[in-house]
Amino acid sequence: MVTLDPWREQDFWLLERCNTPEMTAYLGGPETPEKLRDRHRRYVENPFTGQMFVVVTEEGERAGSIGYWEHEESDETVWETGWAILPEFQGRGLASGAVQAVAKVAGAAGSHRTLHAYPGVANAASNALCRRAGFSLLGERDFEYPKGHWMRCNDWSLEL
Ligand SMILES: CC(C)(COP(=O)(O)OP(=O)(O)OC[C@H]1O[C@@H](n2cnc3c(N)ncnc32)[C@H](O)[C@@H]1OP(=O)(O)O)[C@@H](O)C(=O)NCCC(=O)NCCS
């Protein structure tokens, strides 16, 4: 139902569209233009283990973002994922399809056994998405995202 395209130079507009108070309500609020540019460079140049993707619909529309990257848990390294779907594309199952697809990619990478997501405890849509995608709820914890911003999150884990 969706395909994942590696993040490209031309995809900056997607980050700008997602940088609204509504889209970042559970992510610490909109980022400064400079932080957004830094984020875009990281996504394009991929200097981390894992990858960021654009979520593409069957009709070829670029509808959102998803990715996977390494995260240090207390006793192991796990894959972490995070997502955003543009408002006009929400409610059509695109995030569900994208999570399935990114789990396949992370599973194929082979290095870690679990994929985690850390939505804010009040983020109803993202918590519903985790449940729907088959993640298990491990509990609540304080989590830093983005750097310097702490929030109360659920820790969801999917066996790959
Ligand atoms: C979270 C988000 C990606 C969901 O995208 P989406 O494409 O609309 O999600 P889907 O259509 O695949 O729906 C997935 C599940 O979430 C549920 N859901 C979607 N929006 C919801 C809402 N506002 N409240 C409660 N449940 C909701 C759907 O009903 C579905 O569950 P179901 O199949 O059991 O009914 C989208 O709301 C978003 O981009 N939010 C802002 C960014 C964000 O908060 N990212 C969090 C990073 S952890």
The ligand as an SDF file (V2000), in Angstrom:
LIG
                    3D

 48 50  0  0  0  0  0  0  0  0999 V2000
    0.4950    9.4250   14.1700 C   0  0  0  0  0  0  0  0  0  0  0  0
    0.2220    9.6190   12.6850 C   0  0  0  0  0  0  0  0  0  0  0  0
    1.4930    9.3330   11.8810 C   0  0  0  0  0  0  0  0  0  0  0  0
   -0.8930    8.6230   12.2320 C   0  0  0  0  0  0  0  0  0  0  0  0
   -0.9890    8.6530   10.8240 O   0  0  0  0  0  0  0  0  0  0  0  0
   -2.2300    8.0290   10.0110 P   0  0  0  0  0  0  0  0  0  0  0  0
   -1.7440    7.7120    8.6190 O   0  0  0  0  0  0  0  0  0  0  0  0
   -3.3950    8.9260   10.1640 O   0  0  0  0  0  0  0  0  0  0  0  0
   -2.4900    6.6560   10.8110 O   0  0  0  0  0  0  0  0  0  0  0  0
   -3.3410    5.3980   10.2950 P   0  0  0  0  0  0  0  0  0  0  0  0
   -4.4200    5.8820    9.3760 O   0  0  0  0  0  0  0  0  0  0  0  0
   -2.4000    4.3470    9.7940 O   0  0  0  0  0  0  0  0  0  0  0  0
   -4.0220    4.9160   11.6590 O   0  0  0  0  0  0  0  0  0  0  0  0
   -3.3310    4.1230   12.5990 C   0  0  0  0  0  0  0  0  0  0  0  0
   -4.1840    3.9070   13.8200 C   0  0  0  0  0  0  0  0  0  0  0  0
   -4.2360    5.1270   14.5860 O   0  0  0  0  0  0  0  0  0  0  0  0
   -5.5820    5.4660   14.8620 C   0  0  0  0  0  0  0  0  0  0  0  0
   -5.6530    6.9220   14.8850 N   0  0  0  0  0  0  0  0  0  0  0  0
   -5.2810    7.7740   13.9060 C   0  0  0  0  0  0  0  0  0  0  0  0
   -5.4650    9.0470   14.3170 N   0  0  0  0  0  0  0  0  0  0  0  0
   -5.9850    8.9840   15.5780 C   0  0  0  0  0  0  0  0  0  0  0  0
   -6.3660    9.9600   16.5260 C   0  0  0  0  0  0  0  0  0  0  0  0
   -6.2450   11.2780   16.2830 N   0  0  0  0  0  0  0  0  0  0  0  0
   -6.8370    9.5340   17.7150 N   0  0  0  0  0  0  0  0  0  0  0  0
   -6.9350    8.2070   17.9970 C   0  0  0  0  0  0  0  0  0  0  0  0
   -6.5670    7.2220   17.1440 N   0  0  0  0  0  0  0  0  0  0  0  0
   -6.1090    7.6120   15.9300 C   0  0  0  0  0  0  0  0  0  0  0  0
   -6.3510    4.8680   13.7000 C   0  0  0  0  0  0  0  0  0  0  0  0
   -7.7260    4.6800   14.0370 O   0  0  0  0  0  0  0  0  0  0  0  0
   -5.6330    3.5500   13.5250 C   0  0  0  0  0  0  0  0  0  0  0  0
   -5.9930    2.5950   14.5090 O   0  0  0  0  0  0  0  0  0  0  0  0
   -7.1010    1.4530   14.1810 P   0  0  0  0  0  0  0  0  0  0  0  0
   -6.6590    0.8110   12.9200 O   0  0  0  0  0  0  0  0  0  0  0  0
   -7.0100    0.5710   15.3750 O   0  0  0  0  0  0  0  0  0  0  0  0
   -8.3830    2.1820   14.0300 O   0  0  0  0  0  0  0  0  0  0  0  0
   -0.2770   11.0750   12.3860 C   0  0  0  0  0  0  0  0  0  0  0  0
   -1.3670   11.3560   13.2380 O   0  0  0  0  0  0  0  0  0  0  0  0
    0.8040   12.1420   12.5900 C   0  0  0  0  0  0  0  0  0  0  0  0
    1.5890   12.4100   11.6860 O   0  0  0  0  0  0  0  0  0  0  0  0
    0.8630   12.7870   13.7850 N   0  0  0  0  0  0  0  0  0  0  0  0
    1.8150   13.8690   14.0190 C   0  0  0  0  0  0  0  0  0  0  0  0
    3.2610   13.3990   14.1310 C   0  0  0  0  0  0  0  0  0  0  0  0
    3.5380   12.6200   15.4080 C   0  0  0  0  0  0  0  0  0  0  0  0
    2.9290   12.8500   16.4410 O   0  0  0  0  0  0  0  0  0  0  0  0
    4.4940   11.7110   15.3360 N   0  0  0  0  0  0  0  0  0  0  0  0
    4.8130   10.8970   16.5020 C   0  0  0  0  0  0  0  0  0  0  0  0
    6.1990   10.3590   16.5030 C   0  0  0  0  0  0  0  0  0  0  0  0
    6.3240    9.0880   17.7670 S   0  0  0  0  0  0  0  0  0  0  0  0
  1  2  1  0
  2  3  1  0
  2  4  1  0
  2 36  1  0
  4  5  1  0
  5  6  1  0
  6  7  2  0
  6  8  1  0
  6  9  1  0
  9 10  1  0
 10 11  2  0
 10 12  1  0
 10 13  1  0
 13 14  1  0
 14 15  1  0
 15 16  1  0
 15 30  1  0
 16 17  1  0
 17 18  1  0
 17 28  1  0
 18 19  1  0
 18 27  1  0
 19 20  2  0
 20 21  1  0
 21 22  1  0
 21 27  2  0
 22 23  1  0
 22 24  2  0
 24 25  1  0
 25 26  2  0
 26 27  1  0
 28 29  1  0
 28 30  1  0
 30 31  1  0
 31 32  1  0
 32 33  2  0
 32 34  1  0
 32 35  1  0
 36 37  1  0
 36 38  1  0
 38 39  2  0
 38 40  1  0
 40 41  1  0
 41 42  1  0
 42 43  1  0
 43 44  2  0
 43 45  1  0
 45 46  1  0
 46 47  1  0
 47 48  1  0
M  END
$$$$
